[in-house]
């Protein structure tokens, strides 16, 4: 039911953390993988090695998903390597400035919106011509889309925009037989969280408030991504699937 043999998957921000876990999980299930990165070449190479260890092909592409020209070049490289097909598109790359709202500038706002929200639109516009009925698109969001988190204003607002964009795309892509959904992850201890000055406090609070008694891991998110790529999710469309061990239900 979870076999992805012969399929091609593109994961943006796939060099580390959640993106890496998804890339490896899809490869373990039979997919060839395109791993996008922008800065962390060594991490991307480690991800590629892990994918190769599953027996699947991995193409590394350096591209800033906020730059339309970069995205077009990335898809040109994908086509050159795998032909005119894309079965799975995972929009995971994210960035943002962690500052109080009253200290934010126009540049801070635009940076987060371009990478975390608008990039999905560009990726879908470039990817859909390569996709067929049954293909899957997944966007990775966070609880900051619906909750106020200290210093998370630009990221949270951009993730909310991302989730709204997914709902609107679901209507148009559904007519093509393409499923698109969002995975919203709880507190995951990745490299991205290291930029939070109150990281330890966030993790401790999440641990205490999570009914299942542990933090969400990148592998937990990857497992849900695999489910959304399988035929078992055929009638899930335009939804936000929360992966947080029950943290969000605590208010």
Buried (B, 14 or more C-beta within 10 A) or exposed (E): EBEBEEBBBBBBBBBBBBBBBBBBBBBBBBBBBBBBBBEBEEBBBBBBEBBEEBEBBBBBBBBBBBBBEBBEBBBEBBBEBBEEBBBBBBBBBBBBBBBEEEEBEEEBBBBBBBBBBBBBBBBBEBBBEBBEEEBBBBBBBBBBBBEEBEBBBBBBBBBBBBBEBBBEBBEEBEEEEBBBBBBBBBBBBBEBBEEBEEEEEBBEEBBEBBEEEEBBBBEBBBBBBBBBBBEEBEEBBBBBBBBBBEBBEEE
